[in-house]
Amino acid sequence: MAEAYSDNQNEFPSPPLVLKDSFGGAGGYVSVSVGIVGGAGYTGGELIRLLINHPNAQIAFIDSKSNAGNYVYQVHQDLLGETDLKFSNVFGPVLPEIVASVDVIFLCTGHGEAKKFLDANAQQINPATKIIDLSNDFRLSKNAGYQVPINDNQQPATRNFIYGLPELNKAQIKTAQNIANPGCFATAIQLGLLPLAKAGLLKDVYTTGITGSTGAGQSLSPTSHFSWRANNIQAYKTLTHQHLGEIHQSLNQLQNSFHIPPSGDRGREGGSALKFVPWRGDFTRGIFISSTLHCEKPIEELTTLFKEYYNGHPFTTVSDAPIFLKQVVNTNKCVIQLEQDGDTLVVHSAIDNLLKGASGQAVQNMNLMFGLDETVGLKLKGSTL
């Protein structure tokens, strides 16, 4: 069980010295001190659930302005009896010493809020502290170099963010100081297409995907109410979804001929060689993707191509049988299935949007950044019942 804060929210305990169950690459125990910003939302809650049971993580603080002083279990009520941690509000004009001492800070803020947070606090955060951002603020290469605000007597500094998809950038993640965690739809779509991109087989791709209500976040909206979601589906952000930019960037990284066409499509940045129609589903969590494209190679060869690409990537599995959403819900896994009719190929992929699509992948990235096995703390129990 993680150590609790004092009832005085401005007092923080020193992280306890605990022998860990997992070893780093050098053969010694690795202990990672963690801070979480934005711990009251869905991704923050999932991150807390993972880290209080992670053998190498010690949660130093969970920042939430609106819940400062409250027990974590008062917001994430399933954690009653699991932890006595409290929310705090540590980021002010002068940061407490505990902020400078953490090894990594997870930013579980809304889109656009991570940059605002760094604008206000980056000067006071220890340059050696790693940052894993779950928003979309730094995913695109044009935004990946964050200039830390400086005073007159300070040297310019930049935090460079690596796109944190381990199945694409594992080597870079291992040495990264800052990670831009991928989006949920982006993760599911890319994992279904990366092997084809590496082989230069991508042409125009037509993708549909359905997501659960947690994909919209915790804030209330007309389409998040149970009475609207139940027995209902809806297409939204047709051809204009905000994840298209990062999807293109990754696929183009492996196949530079898969480019954004210069046409006047409604899609962002001039349109996309990948046409995506997302759907809101009447379930709480999970994403199921189907991508259709022209491909003349036989399915046996393509299946081998996919299995070879994902060899060494423990969370992504290619199935010979039809896949379904419950295989991945509550896990950090992605399952993939290929189907073909003539020269038309369909790639199905499924993930849990809050785990492999957000907090689970963030912990996977943390493991890689600190020299741990990437599966530590992520061998989670799914349920097909």
N, C-alpha and C positions, 0 to 999 in steps of 0.2 A: 504494500500500500504506500502511496506517495505521502510524504510528510506534509502536515497541515501548516498553514500560516497561523501566526498569532492572531488573536481577535483584533489587535491593532493592525489595520490594513497597511500601515507604513512600516511595520516591522517584519523582517523576512528572516527565516532560519537559514543557517549555512547548510548547503547540501550535505547530507550524511555521507560518510565514507563507507561504501558498501561494495563487497566483492561481487563482481558480475559473472553471469553465466557464459557470456560471449566474449571471444577474443578478437583483437584486431590482427591485422596482417603481420605485425611484428612479434606476435605471440604473447602480448601482455593484455591485461584486462583494460577495457575501454569504457570509460564513464562519460556520458554526454549530458551536460547541463543545458536545459531547454527553457526558453521563454516563448510564450504564445500570446500574440496580439489578436484580439477579436475572438475570444474563446466562447462566446455565448451562442454563435450561430451553428448551423448544421455541420460545416466542415470543421469548425473549432471543436465541437462536441465529439466528432469522430476522432479527431486528433488526440484529444484528452483520453478517450477510451483506449486508443492504441498505446499511448505513451505511458499510462499508469501501469500497464502490464508488460512494457518493453524491458528486457533484462539489462539494458545498457543506458536507459534514459532516466534522468532525474528532472522533474518539472520544478523549475525555480520560481516561475510566476506565470499567472494567466491574467492578462490585462483585459479589462472590460469596463469602460467608463460607466455604463448604465447599471452594472451589477457589482461594482466595487464593494467589498465587505460581505457579500453574500457567499454562502457555500456553493460550490460548483453543483452539488446534487440538487440544489433548489431550482436550478435552471434545467440541467440534464438529469431528470429525476430517476432514470434507470441506474445512475451512479450512486444512489443511496446505499450506504454500506460498503462502497468500493473505495471511496476517498474522502478525506476531510479537507481537501484543498479549498481555498477561498479565491474568488476573483479579487483583483486589485486594480488600482489605477496608478501605475508606476511612472507613466510618461508625462512629466510636467517640465517646468523651467529648469529644474535640477533633478537629474536622474539618480535614484538610489544606487548604491554600489553593486547590488545584485545584478543590475542590467549589464554593467561592464564585465561581470564575471561569467556570464553565460557563454556557452560554446556556439549555440545556434538560436536564432529567433525565427519562428514561423509567423508569417503575416496572413491571417485568415480574414482579411478585410474585404469589403466590396470592391468591385472594379472601379479604378480611379482613385481609391482610397489609399492604396499602398504607397503610391508616389507622394501623396499628400503627407502620409505618415513619415516617410523618409525626409521630405522637405523640412518637417518640423523637428526631427529627432536624429537624423543621420550623423550630424556633427558630434553628438554625445555618445553614439554607439561605438564600442570598441572596434577599430578596423579589423581586428582578428576574428570578430564574431561573424559567423556565417549567417546568411539570410536565405530562407526558402519562402518565396512569395507565391501564394495560391491564387492571386488575382491575374488579370490579363495585362497588367501594366507594363511588363518587361518581356513578354513572350516574343515579340517581333524584333528582328535584328536591329531595325532602325531605332528601337527604344531600349535596347539591351544595355547600353552604356549609361548608367545613372551618374550624373555629376553631383557629388556631395557638395552642398552649400558650404562656403568657407568664409571665415573672417579675414580681415586685412593681413593678419600675421600668420595665416595658415597656407600650406602648400595645396595646390589643386589635387583633388582625389576623385577617383572614379570607381564605382562598384559595377563590374561587368557581370551580367546575368547570362548563364548558360541555360538553354532550353532543356528542361528536365524530363525527357522521355528516355528512360534507360535502354529501351530496345532500339534506340537510334543513336544516343550520345553517351553511352555508358562510360567510355574512357574519359571524356571531358568532364562528366559529372564527378568522377572520382577525385579530380584535382580542383574542382570548382570552389570558389568562395561564396558565390551567390547563384541561386537557382530560381528560374521562372518555371513554376510547376504548370504542366499543360492543362488545357481545358478538358472537360469530361467528354463532350462530343468529339473534340479533336483527338483525344486519346483513342477512343473506340474506332473512329474512322481510319486514323493513321495505321493502327495495328493491323487493320484489314488490308492495307494497301502497300505497306513498306516493302515487303518482299518483291512485289511486282515492280515497284519503282527502282529497286536496286538492280533488277534484271532488265530495266529499260522497257517494260511492257505496258506502261500506262498510256492510255489514250483518253478520250473524254470519258469521265466517270459520272454516273448518275446515282446518287445516294439518297436513301431515305433512312430516317432514324427516329425511334420513339423513346421518350424519357419519362421517368417518374416525376411526381410533384416536387420532390426535394431538389430537383435540378433548378427550380426557380428561386431557391433560397427561402429563408424563414420569414421574410416580410410578407404581410398579407397583400393579396391582389385578387381581383375578381375571379381569375382562373385558378387560384390555389385553394379555394373553398371546397370542402368535401362535396357539397351539393352540386357544384359545377363539374368537378372531376369525375364523380362516380358515374359509371356507364357512359363515358363520353371520351372522345378524342378530338383533337384539332391540330391542323397544320399552322405553323407560326414562323415568322421570319423567313419565309420562302425565298431561297436563293440569296439571302442577305445575312445569314447568321454570322455573328461576330467571330466564330472560330475558323472561318474560311481562310483568313490570312495566315494563321499559324499552320494550318493543314498544308497549304500551298508551300510555305517556306520549308517544311520538312520533306515533302515529296520532291520538291525541286532540289533539295540538298543531295538526294540520291539519283535523281533523273532530271538533269537540267533542261531537257526538252519539254518537261511538263511545266509549262509556264502559264502565267496569267494573260489571256488574250487581250488585245487592246480595244476590244469592242465596247459598245456603250451599254453593256449589261447592267442590271440593277445591282449585281454583286459588288462588294466593296473592292476598291482599287481597280476598277475597270472590268470586273467580271472574273470568272474562274473556269478553268478546265474541269473543275469538279462542281457539279450542280447538286446542291444539297437542299432537301426538304425535310425539316425537323417536325416532329409531332409531339404534342402533349398527350401522355397516356393516363389511364385511370388506375395507376398503382403508385406506390410511394418511392421506390428506388430501383435503379437499374436502367441500362441503355441497351437497346438492340438495334443494330445497324445492318442494312443490306446495300451493298454497292454493286452496280451493274456496269459492265464494260465489254468491249469487243476484245477477244483473245482467242487465237487459233491454236495455241498449244494445248495438248491433251491434258485432261484433269489429273491424270496420274503423274505427269511431269510437274504440273503446277503444285500438287500436294507435296511432292518431294521438295520443291523449291521453298515452300512455306516452312516445312518441318526443319529443313537445313538452316534457314534464316533464324528461326527461333530456338535452335539448339544453343544452350547456354543462357537462355532467358527463362528463368524458372516460373514466371507468372503467366506466360502466354503459351497456350496449347492449341494445336490444330487437331480437330476432331474429324474422324471418318463418318461419324453418325450425325444426324440432325442435332443442332444445339438449341438450348432454350434458356430463358433469362434466369430461372432459379438456380442454374448451375453456378452462377457467379455472384448472386446477391449475398451480401455480407462477407465477401472475400476480396482479395486484391488480384484476382485472376482475370484474364481475358481468354475467352474461348472463341475459336475461329472455325468456320466450316466453308468449304467450297462446293459450288454446284455449277454444272455446265450443260447447256443445250446448244449443240452445234458450235458456233464461234462466239456465243454469248456466255460470259462468265459472271456468276454472282458470288460475292464474298460476304458472308454473314459474320458479324463479330458482336460480342456481348461483354459488358463490364458492369460493375456496380459504380454508379456515378459518384458516390461519396467516398469510395475507397480507391480503386484503381483510377477513377476519374478525378480524384482530389486528395484526400488525406492519406490514404494508403500509399499512393504513389509518392507523396511528400515524405513519408517515413522511409520508403524504399530509397529515395534520393539521399536522405540523411544517413542511412546505413552505408551507402556507397561513399559519401563524402568523408565519413569517419573510419573507413577501412574495415567495416563490418560486412559479414555476409548479408546480401541484400534482402534475404528472406527473414532475418531476425525480427521477431515481434509481429510477423505478418502471416504466420501459418494459422489462418482463421478458419473457423467452422462455418461452412455454408449449410443451407437446408433446402432440399428439394421437395419437402412435404408441404 
